[in-house]
């Protein structure tokens, strides 16, 4: 049984790091070592991690301690930080400027000069690579739309051809990864009914990518087969080559609890999309939603060399500048420009890992 005594003493947390705020008075001295009340009777805890303070209720505190290996709080390792910079600017020059301004390592490239990455020409890819090389930035992943179609057989052959072209683009850009999806399921039909068709198509994509040197990375997304953790897990167990892109906000929008999803999928996670969400589905800066990004990142960034992609998806009030003289006010988490929204998303993430 977990008790107050075992949490504070056996696992070497100081009272500044772990302090019950119900049934126990705050003190700078250790509490009574004989206090062996069951944890359920203690209630909520304040947990301080670096500069961040969280209030964590039972039983989530048990998962919290598990992540820290029962040995106190570890400092988060600095990740490589990439972004969907097309949310700052449609043009590659504007994307480069936004990445440099925020001291990012590179991008998950999705659109270039208004054209989807899977549709640009070989010549355009070479031009983009040259600009990125000159700027000291890299392409970490292609944010492709592959797998974001229905299950029509005739449509899939053309889609497979597009995928092969996308692999060529990835090679030119020096990308290590391609983000893809697991196909839209007909509305109001059980996803399990289409498991065979989905897996056949995923297998064909994996076969086409062999020898390319580019990893295929599946992102959970609303409406596709892999929208919830259990079906994502099926995909990764069936296709060991398929890596996981973990998107907390997309899970929330599908009614999937993110900590539960993380525990199931973390052995397969290749990188994270930094995107948070409220219960109503509205995307907000990291740490301001119910995605448990702080806890997930605490677990994910316990070793060096990890990577994340910032995906702002924040609301931009395009007409704000014109209305500003009329004393217009922005809603919480709404921004006057794409650049402002992009910068806010980067700042929010850095605060979590500070």
C-alpha positions, -999 to +999 in steps of 0.1 A: +000+000+000+013+035-008+014+057+022+025+092+030+056+078+047+066+056+017+062+085-007+082+111+011+108+089+028+113+057+009+115+077-024+135+106-011+113+135-020+118+166+000+087+184+014+094+212-011+090+186-039+060+168-025+037+183+000+002+171+009-022+201+012-050+181+029-047+165+063-011+177+066+003+211+075+030+225+053+064+228+070+100+231+058+109+202+080+102+165+072+069+152+084+064+126+110+080+094+098+053+074+115+026+089+093+015+058+075-020+069+065-031+054+031-025+078+003-062+079-004-067+097+029-041+124+020-059+139-010-041+162-033-004+170-036+016+200-047+045+188-068+073+213-078+094+204-108+120+230-115+101+262-119+067+245-126+042+237-098+014+212-103-015+201-082-019+164-087-048+143-072-048+107-062-044+083-081-025+103-108+003+108-083+012+071-086+019+074-123+038+106-115+062+087-092+065+058-116+078+082-142+105+094-119+116+059-110+107+065-074+139+085-070+129+121-070+127+146-098+150+145-127+160+175-148+145+174-183+169+169-212+169+195-239+152+181-270+157+190-307+129+214-314+112+215-349+079+231-360+052+233-386+065+267-397+039+271-424+017+282-395+039+313-393+041+319-430+030+302-462+063+312-479+095+294-472+114+326-465+089+336-438+091+301-423+129+303-421+126+337-404+101+323-378+124+294-371+155+315-367+136+340-345+126+312-321+160+294-322+145+262-336+165+234-351+145+230-383+110+221-395+085+194-401+077+207-436+041+206-447+035+234-472+060+254-493+050+287-509+014+276-507+019+241-521+017+209-501+050+191-497+038+160-515+029+181-545+061+202-550+084+195-579+119+180-577+133+214-587+114+232-560+126+207-534+162+214-544+156+252-541+141+247-506+170+225-496+195+252-507+177+279-487+176+257-456+212+247-458+222+284-461+202+291-430+216+263-409+182+245-406+172+210-414+140+191-424+133+167-396+101+153-411+077+157-440+043+166-427+027+147-455-011+141-461-004+104-470-031+081-456-055+110-451-080+096-477-108+071-477-106+034-486-116+036-522-094+011-541-090+032-573-080+062-553-053+043-534-032+035-565-028+072-573-022+079-536+006+053-536+022+070-566+020+103-547+037+086-517+066+074-539+070+110-552+070+122-515+098+098-507+119+114-535+111+148-521+122+136-486+155+123-500+163+156-516+154+176-485+174+152-463+143+143-442+146+114-418+109+109-414+075+111-431+044+117-411+014+098-424-021+086-413-041+054-413-070+062-436-105+077-430-131+052-419-167+057-432-187+077-407-210+059-383-193+025-391-172+005-367-135+010-374-128-026-367-149-036-397-122-020-419-091-033-402-081-056-430-084-029-457-064-004-436-037-029-428-033-039-464-028-002-474-004+004-445+016-026-456+018-014-491+032+020-479+058+003-457+068-020-486+072+010-510+094+028-484+119+000-480+154+010-488+146+047-487+163+054-454+132+074-443+111+063-413+073+061-416+057+078-386+020+073-379+001+102-363-032+097-344-059+118-360-097+121-356-117+100-381-089+077-392-084+041-381-057+051-356-076+077-338-075+062-303-046+045-284-058+009-287-060+010-325-027+028-328-012+001-306-026-025-331-008-008-359+025-006-342+024-042-330+015-054-365+041-032-383+073-029-361+088-006-387+060+020-382+069+046-357+046+067-336+040+105-337+021+112-304-003+141-307-020+149-274-046+174-287-058+149-314-064+123-287-084+147-267-106+156-297-113+118-300-123+114-263-090+096-255-074+104-222-038+113-229-020+098-200-036+064-207-026+068-244+009+076-234+013+046-212+002+023-240+022+039-268+054+054-253+075+023-263+067+032-300+069+070-298+095+085-322+086+121-315+058+143-301+036+170-317+034+198-291-002+207-292-026+210-263-064+212-262-093+221-240-122+197-232-143+214-259-117+206-285-102+241-288-064+240-293-044+262-269-007+267-261+011+238-245+004+235-208-029+254-209-051+225-219-060+190-205-034+171-225-010+166-195+019+178-216+040+185-185+037+150-172+042+134-207+073+155-214+087+147-180+087+111-190+097+116-226+126+139-220+144+118-193+171+110-217+190+132-243+185+132-280+147+133-282+128+154-307+095+173-308+075+193-334+056+224-323+022+225-340+005+258-330-030+254-345-039+286-326-067+310-335-056+340-354-080+370-356-070+383-390-091+415-388-077+425-354-053+452-367-082+470-385-104+469-354-078+478-328-085+515-328-121+506-319-109+491-286-113+455-299-100+428-276-087+394-284-101+364-267-078+342-246-054+323-268-063+343-299-036+362-317-034+392-341-011+375-366+002+341-376+037+351-364+023+361-330+005+327-327+036+308-338+058+327-313+033+321-285+033+283-292+071+282-290+072+303-258+046+281-241+066+249-249+099+264-236+082+274-203+072+237-197+108+224-202+126+253-185 
